[in-house]
Amino acid sequence: MRLYRIDAGIARLDGDELAVLDLPHPDIGALLLDGDSDPATARIRSRVPLTEALPRSPVKRPGQVILHGLVYADHVVEAGQPRPDAPTFLPAPGGEIDDPGAPIRLPADAAARVDYEGEIAVVMGRAAADLDPVAAWDAVAGLTIVDDVSERTEQLRAMASQPWDIEALAHAKRHPTFKPCGPCLVTTDEFDRDPDLRITTSLNGAPVQDDRTSNMIFTISEIVAAVSRRIPLVPGDLICTGTPAGVALATGRYLQAGDVVTVEVEGLGTLSNPVEAPR
């Protein structure tokens, strides 16, 4: 099932239309927290052609955003880091998540080294703690796309300190407009467990990232399980599962005003966002 959040409410894809559901929830995260409403059987309030709909981020304000690094083997190599023995992740503040099509705005005080990171994001479907990988996949509501935009100067400065400056590292990842997400949530029943999906990122139409989840060092289930052993999770929490090789940190081509970043994931759709100059 493909669930969208549009201005008219939560909607289910039905052919080439979005069936707007008679649900009171402001976003899919709130629907998941409720637990008593089933979008598969909810009454249809109205219909909107998919081509006329404006998708919003499926979860507007997740309670937690978990960010992963060093997951795709080639990205580990380009980053000059040792291959990790376990998932490496960072809890970041929750708060508002930006929509498909919304501008990525370069920060006024740190505009020179802003980087794209096309990723698959997990949306949790139930409360979870201390999971093993088998149980972890069953706790996931679905998958979506996120651009884990990062400000590299502050990030690298934070990682140079020993121990890492976690607060500064999280700030480098959570500037306003830095986490566009969407266009929809695809529920796990649409996939095999830990599916093999192609993920690509383009900058102004030119490919910059291209990999498959089969090349991840850790599966999605292993990532979710590792997080749950350190951080209690609740429905609607967002787990970003890491980015492939090809980021600007390696190529030197950072984001500039006027750019358009497009992330496409097999089975999940396309997320595209323009880049704007600082205010």
TORKOL-4160 file (C-alpha; in steps of 0.2 Angstrom, whole numbers, padded with zeros to 4 digits, m for minus):
279
<pt num="1" X="0000" Y="0000" Z="0000"/>
<pt num="2" X="0006" Y="0018" Z="m0004"/>
<pt num="3" X="0001" Y="0031" Z="0008"/>
<pt num="4" X="0002" Y="0049" Z="0004"/>
<pt num="5" X="0000" Y="0065" Z="0014"/>
<pt num="6" X="m0008" Y="0079" Z="0004"/>
<pt num="7" X="m0017" Y="0095" Z="0009"/>
<pt num="8" X="m0034" Y="0086" Z="0009"/>
<pt num="9" X="m0028" Y="0073" Z="0021"/>
<pt num="10" X="m0020" Y="0055" Z="0021"/>
<pt num="11" X="m0023" Y="0046" Z="0005"/>
<pt num="12" X="m0021" Y="0029" Z="m0002"/>
<pt num="13" X="m0015" Y="0026" Z="m0020"/>
<pt num="14" X="m0029" Y="0018" Z="m0030"/>
<pt num="15" X="m0025" Y="0016" Z="m0048"/>
<pt num="16" X="m0020" Y="0033" Z="m0055"/>
<pt num="17" X="m0030" Y="0042" Z="m0041"/>
<pt num="18" X="m0027" Y="0046" Z="m0023"/>
<pt num="19" X="m0041" Y="0040" Z="m0012"/>
<pt num="20" X="m0042" Y="0053" Z="0002"/>
<pt num="21" X="m0047" Y="0044" Z="0018"/>
<pt num="22" X="m0059" Y="0048" Z="0031"/>
<pt num="23" X="m0046" Y="0049" Z="0045"/>
<pt num="24" X="m0043" Y="0063" Z="0058"/>
<pt num="25" X="m0024" Y="0061" Z="0059"/>
<pt num="26" X="m0013" Y="0076" Z="0053"/>
<pt num="27" X="0000" Y="0065" Z="0046"/>
<pt num="28" X="0005" Y="0046" Z="0044"/>
<pt num="29" X="0015" Y="0047" Z="0060"/>
<pt num="30" X="0000" Y="0051" Z="0070"/>
<pt num="31" X="m0010" Y="0038" Z="0061"/>
<pt num="32" X="0003" Y="0025" Z="0066"/>
<pt num="33" X="0004" Y="0031" Z="0084"/>
<pt num="34" X="m0015" Y="0029" Z="0085"/>
<pt num="35" X="m0014" Y="0011" Z="0080"/>
<pt num="36" X="m0033" Y="0009" Z="0079"/>
<pt num="37" X="m0037" Y="0015" Z="0062"/>
<pt num="38" X="m0033" Y="0004" Z="0046"/>
<pt num="39" X="m0029" Y="0015" Z="0031"/>
<pt num="40" X="m0032" Y="m0001" Z="0020"/>
<pt num="41" X="m0051" Y="m0001" Z="0025"/>
<pt num="42" X="m0054" Y="0017" Z="0030"/>
<pt num="43" X="m0069" Y="0025" Z="0021"/>
<pt num="44" X="m0065" Y="0036" Z="0006"/>
<pt num="45" X="m0070" Y="0054" Z="0008"/>
<pt num="46" X="m0065" Y="0060" Z="m0009"/>
<pt num="47" X="m0053" Y="0056" Z="m0024"/>
<pt num="48" X="m0039" Y="0067" Z="m0032"/>
<pt num="49" X="m0030" Y="0063" Z="m0048"/>
<pt num="50" X="m0012" Y="0058" Z="m0043"/>
<pt num="51" X="m0005" Y="0070" Z="m0056"/>
<pt num="52" X="m0014" Y="0085" Z="m0048"/>
<pt num="53" X="m0009" Y="0080" Z="m0030"/>
<pt num="54" X="0005" Y="0089" Z="m0021"/>
<pt num="55" X="0013" Y="0076" Z="m0009"/>
<pt num="56" X="0019" Y="0082" Z="0008"/>
<pt num="57" X="0032" Y="0073" Z="0019"/>
<pt num="58" X="0023" Y="0057" Z="0025"/>
<pt num="59" X="0028" Y="0061" Z="0043"/>
<pt num="60" X="0027" Y="0079" Z="0047"/>
<pt num="61" X="0035" Y="0080" Z="0064"/>
<pt num="62" X="0044" Y="0063" Z="0069"/>
<pt num="63" X="0048" Y="0062" Z="0087"/>
<pt num="64" X="0065" Y="0055" Z="0083"/>
<pt num="65" X="0076" Y="0056" Z="0067"/>
<pt num="66" X="0091" Y="0043" Z="0067"/>
<pt num="67" X="0105" Y="0046" Z="0055"/>
<pt num="68" X="0116" Y="0032" Z="0049"/>
<pt num="69" X="0133" Y="0033" Z="0041"/>
<pt num="70" X="0146" Y="0021" Z="0033"/>
<pt num="71" X="0133" Y="0009" Z="0027"/>
<pt num="72" X="0137" Y="0007" Z="0008"/>
<pt num="73" X="0153" Y="m0002" Z="0005"/>
<pt num="74" X="0159" Y="0011" Z="m0009"/>
<pt num="75" X="0155" Y="0026" Z="0002"/>
<pt num="76" X="0165" Y="0019" Z="0016"/>
<pt num="77" X="0180" Y="0018" Z="0004"/>
<pt num="78" X="0177" Y="0036" Z="m0003"/>
<pt num="79" X="0176" Y="0043" Z="0015"/>
<pt num="80" X="0193" Y="0035" Z="0019"/>
<pt num="81" X="0185" Y="0026" Z="0034"/>
<pt num="82" X="0188" Y="0008" Z="0041"/>
<pt num="83" X="0174" Y="m0004" Z="0037"/>
<pt num="84" X="0163" Y="m0004" Z="0052"/>
<pt num="85" X="0159" Y="m0019" Z="0062"/>
<pt num="86" X="0142" Y="m0013" Z="0068"/>
<pt num="87" X="0130" Y="0001" Z="0062"/>
<pt num="88" X="0136" Y="0018" Z="0066"/>
<pt num="89" X="0121" Y="0030" Z="0069"/>
<pt num="90" X="0117" Y="0047" Z="0077"/>
<pt num="91" X="0101" Y="0052" Z="0086"/>
<pt num="92" X="0096" Y="0069" Z="0080"/>
<pt num="93" X="0082" Y="0081" Z="0085"/>
<pt num="94" X="0065" Y="0077" Z="0078"/>
<pt num="95" X="0054" Y="0092" Z="0073"/>
<pt num="96" X="0048" Y="0097" Z="0056"/>
<pt num="97" X="0053" Y="0087" Z="0040"/>
<pt num="98" X="0052" Y="0096" Z="0023"/>
<pt num="99" X="0041" Y="0091" Z="0009"/>
<pt num="100" X="0045" Y="0085" Z="m0009"/>
<pt num="101" X="0048" Y="0100" Z="m0020"/>
<pt num="102" X="0052" Y="0112" Z="m0005"/>
<pt num="103" X="0068" Y="0122" Z="m0006"/>
<pt num="104" X="0084" Y="0116" Z="0002"/>
<pt num="105" X="0090" Y="0133" Z="0008"/>
<pt num="106" X="0109" Y="0135" Z="0010"/>
<pt num="107" X="0113" Y="0142" Z="0028"/>
<pt num="108" X="0119" Y="0160" Z="0028"/>
<pt num="109" X="0134" Y="0156" Z="0039"/>
<pt num="110" X="0139" Y="0140" Z="0031"/>
<pt num="111" X="0134" Y="0140" Z="0012"/>
<pt num="112" X="0150" Y="0133" Z="0004"/>
<pt num="113" X="0150" Y="0115" Z="0009"/>
<pt num="114" X="0132" Y="0109" Z="0009"/>
<pt num="115" X="0130" Y="0091" Z="0003"/>
<pt num="116" X="0117" Y="0079" Z="m0004"/>
<pt num="117" X="0114" Y="0062" Z="0003"/>
<pt num="118" X="0101" Y="0051" Z="m0006"/>
<pt num="119" X="0094" Y="0038" Z="0006"/>
<pt num="120" X="0080" Y="0026" Z="0010"/>
<pt num="121" X="0071" Y="0030" Z="0026"/>
<pt num="122" X="0062" Y="0018" Z="0038"/>
<pt num="123" X="0046" Y="0024" Z="0047"/>
<pt num="124" X="0043" Y="0014" Z="0062"/>
<pt num="125" X="0026" Y="0006" Z="0064"/>
<pt num="126" X="0026" Y="0001" Z="0082"/>
<pt num="127" X="0035" Y="0004" Z="0098"/>
<pt num="128" X="0052" Y="m0006" Z="0099"/>
<pt num="129" X="0066" Y="m0009" Z="0110"/>
<pt num="130" X="0080" Y="m0023" Z="0110"/>
<pt num="131" X="0075" Y="m0031" Z="0094"/>
<pt num="132" X="0084" Y="m0044" Z="0085"/>
<pt num="133" X="0085" Y="m0042" Z="0066"/>
<pt num="134" X="0070" Y="m0054" Z="0062"/>
<pt num="135" X="0058" Y="m0045" Z="0074"/>
<pt num="136" X="0065" Y="m0028" Z="0068"/>
<pt num="137" X="0058" Y="m0029" Z="0050"/>
<pt num="138" X="0041" Y="m0033" Z="0057"/>
<pt num="139" X="0041" Y="m0017" Z="0068"/>
<pt num="140" X="0043" Y="m0006" Z="0052"/>
<pt num="141" X="0028" Y="0002" Z="0045"/>
<pt num="142" X="0036" Y="0006" Z="0028"/>
<pt num="143" X="0049" Y="0014" Z="0018"/>
<pt num="144" X="0051" Y="0031" Z="0010"/>
<pt num="145" X="0065" Y="0042" Z="0003"/>
<pt num="146" X="0075" Y="0056" Z="0011"/>
<pt num="147" X="0089" Y="0068" Z="0006"/>
<pt num="148" X="0100" Y="0068" Z="0021"/>
<pt num="149" X="0107" Y="0086" Z="0017"/>
<pt num="150" X="0123" Y="0089" Z="0027"/>
<pt num="151" X="0134" Y="0104" Z="0031"/>
<pt num="152" X="0151" Y="0097" Z="0030"/>
<pt num="153" X="0162" Y="0110" Z="0038"/>
<pt num="154" X="0153" Y="0109" Z="0055"/>
<pt num="155" X="0151" Y="0090" Z="0053"/>
<pt num="156" X="0170" Y="0087" Z="0050"/>
<pt num="157" X="0175" Y="0099" Z="0064"/>
<pt num="158" X="0163" Y="0089" Z="0076"/>
<pt num="159" X="0170" Y="0073" Z="0070"/>
<pt num="160" X="0188" Y="0079" Z="0073"/>
<pt num="161" X="0186" Y="0081" Z="0091"/>
<pt num="162" X="0188" Y="0066" Z="0103"/>
<pt num="163" X="0176" Y="0061" Z="0108"/>
<pt num="164" X="0165" Y="0067" Z="0094"/>
<pt num="165" X="0155" Y="0083" Z="0097"/>
<pt num="166" X="0138" Y="0075" Z="0095"/>
<pt num="167" X="0128" Y="0091" Z="0098"/>
<pt num="168" X="0137" Y="0100" Z="0084"/>
<pt num="169" X="0137" Y="0085" Z="0073"/>
<pt num="170" X="0118" Y="0084" Z="0075"/>
<pt num="171" X="0116" Y="0102" Z="0071"/>
<pt num="172" X="0126" Y="0100" Z="0055"/>
<pt num="173" X="0113" Y="0088" Z="0049"/>
<pt num="174" X="0098" Y="0097" Z="0055"/>
<pt num="175" X="0098" Y="0114" Z="0048"/>
<pt num="176" X="0081" Y="0120" Z="0043"/>
<pt num="177" X="0076" Y="0113" Z="0026"/>
<pt num="178" X="0089" Y="0099" Z="0027"/>
<pt num="179" X="0078" Y="0083" Z="0027"/>
<pt num="180" X="0066" Y="0083" Z="0013"/>
<pt num="181" X="0056" Y="0067" Z="0013"/>
<pt num="182" X="0043" Y="0058" Z="0002"/>
<pt num="183" X="0034" Y="0057" Z="m0009"/>
<pt num="184" X="0025" Y="0043" Z="0000"/>
<pt num="185" X="0026" Y="0029" Z="0013"/>
<pt num="186" X="0026" Y="0012" Z="0005"/>
<pt num="187" X="0021" Y="m0002" Z="0017"/>
<pt num="188" X="0032" Y="m0017" Z="0020"/>
<pt num="189" X="0019" Y="m0029" Z="0013"/>
<pt num="190" X="0025" Y="m0022" Z="m0004"/>
<pt num="191" X="0042" Y="m0029" Z="m0002"/>
<pt num="192" X="0052" Y="m0045" Z="0003"/>
<pt num="193" X="0061" Y="m0043" Z="0019"/>
<pt num="194" X="0076" Y="m0032" Z="0017"/>
<pt num="195" X="0073" Y="m0029" Z="m0002"/>
<pt num="196" X="0086" Y="m0026" Z="m0015"/>
<pt num="197" X="0082" Y="m0009" Z="m0022"/>
<pt num="198" X="0091" Y="0003" Z="m0033"/>
<pt num="199" X="0095" Y="0020" Z="m0027"/>
<pt num="200" X="0101" Y="0035" Z="m0038"/>
<pt num="201" X="0104" Y="0053" Z="m0035"/>
<pt num="202" X="0105" Y="0066" Z="m0049"/>
<pt num="203" X="0111" Y="0084" Z="m0048"/>
<pt num="204" X="0103" Y="0095" Z="m0061"/>
<pt num="205" X="0099" Y="0079" Z="m0071"/>
<pt num="206" X="0117" Y="0072" Z="m0070"/>
<pt num="207" X="0119" Y="0055" Z="m0060"/>
<pt num="208" X="0130" Y="0057" Z="m0045"/>
<pt num="209" X="0125" Y="0042" Z="m0034"/>
<pt num="210" X="0120" Y="0025" Z="m0040"/>
<pt num="211" X="0120" Y="0009" Z="m0030"/>
<pt num="212" X="0109" Y="m0005" Z="m0023"/>
<pt num="213" X="0103" Y="m0010" Z="m0005"/>
<pt num="214" X="0111" Y="m0027" Z="m0008"/>
<pt num="215" X="0128" Y="m0018" Z="m0007"/>
<pt num="216" X="0124" Y="m0011" Z="0011"/>
<pt num="217" X="0136" Y="m0018" Z="0024"/>
<pt num="218" X="0121" Y="m0020" Z="0036"/>
<pt num="219" X="0103" Y="m0024" Z="0031"/>
<pt num="220" X="0089" Y="m0013" Z="0035"/>
<pt num="221" X="0083" Y="m0025" Z="0048"/>
<pt num="222" X="0100" Y="m0025" Z="0056"/>
<pt num="223" X="0101" Y="m0006" Z="0056"/>
<pt num="224" X="0083" Y="m0005" Z="0065"/>
<pt num="225" X="0088" Y="m0019" Z="0077"/>
<pt num="226" X="0105" Y="m0010" Z="0082"/>
<pt num="227" X="0095" Y="0007" Z="0085"/>
<pt num="228" X="0082" Y="m0002" Z="0095"/>
<pt num="229" X="0095" Y="m0009" Z="0107"/>
<pt num="230" X="0101" Y="0009" Z="0111"/>
<pt num="231" X="0086" Y="0020" Z="0108"/>
<pt num="232" X="0068" Y="0015" Z="0112"/>
<pt num="233" X="0058" Y="0018" Z="0096"/>
<pt num="234" X="0040" Y="0023" Z="0094"/>
<pt num="235" X="0028" Y="0024" Z="0079"/>
<pt num="236" X="0032" Y="0037" Z="0067"/>
<pt num="237" X="0051" Y="0038" Z="0071"/>
<pt num="238" X="0062" Y="0041" Z="0056"/>
<pt num="239" X="0078" Y="0030" Z="0053"/>
<pt num="240" X="0089" Y="0036" Z="0038"/>
<pt num="241" X="0098" Y="0021" Z="0032"/>
<pt num="242" X="0114" Y="0029" Z="0025"/>
<pt num="243" X="0120" Y="0035" Z="0008"/>
<pt num="244" X="0129" Y="0027" Z="m0007"/>
<pt num="245" X="0146" Y="0034" Z="m0014"/>
<pt num="246" X="0146" Y="0049" Z="m0024"/>
<pt num="247" X="0143" Y="0063" Z="m0011"/>
<pt num="248" X="0151" Y="0080" Z="m0014"/>
<pt num="249" X="0162" Y="0077" Z="0001"/>
<pt num="250" X="0172" Y="0065" Z="m0011"/>
<pt num="251" X="0169" Y="0074" Z="m0028"/>
<pt num="252" X="0170" Y="0093" Z="m0022"/>
<pt num="253" X="0154" Y="0098" Z="m0031"/>
<pt num="254" X="0144" Y="0105" Z="m0017"/>
<pt num="255" X="0126" Y="0112" Z="m0018"/>
<pt num="256" X="0124" Y="0129" Z="m0026"/>
<pt num="257" X="0108" Y="0140" Z="m0027"/>
<pt num="258" X="0099" Y="0135" Z="m0043"/>
<pt num="259" X="0103" Y="0116" Z="m0042"/>
<pt num="260" X="0090" Y="0103" Z="m0041"/>
<pt num="261" X="0093" Y="0087" Z="m0032"/>
<pt num="262" X="0083" Y="0071" Z="m0037"/>
<pt num="263" X="0083" Y="0055" Z="m0027"/>
<pt num="264" X="0075" Y="0040" Z="m0035"/>
<pt num="265" X="0072" Y="0023" Z="m0027"/>
<pt num="266" X="0065" Y="0008" Z="m0035"/>
<pt num="267" X="0048" Y="0004" Z="m0028"/>
<pt num="268" X="0047" Y="0020" Z="m0018"/>
<pt num="269" X="0046" Y="0034" Z="m0031"/>
<pt num="270" X="0056" Y="0051" Z="m0034"/>
<pt num="271" X="0060" Y="0065" Z="m0022"/>
<pt num="272" X="0066" Y="0081" Z="m0030"/>
<pt num="273" X="0070" Y="0097" Z="m0022"/>
<pt num="274" X="0078" Y="0114" Z="m0028"/>
<pt num="275" X="0092" Y="0123" Z="m0019"/>
<pt num="276" X="0090" Y="0141" Z="m0014"/>
<pt num="277" X="0102" Y="0154" Z="m0009"/>
<pt num="278" X="0103" Y="0160" Z="0010"/>
<pt num="279" X="0090" Y="0172" Z="0015"/>
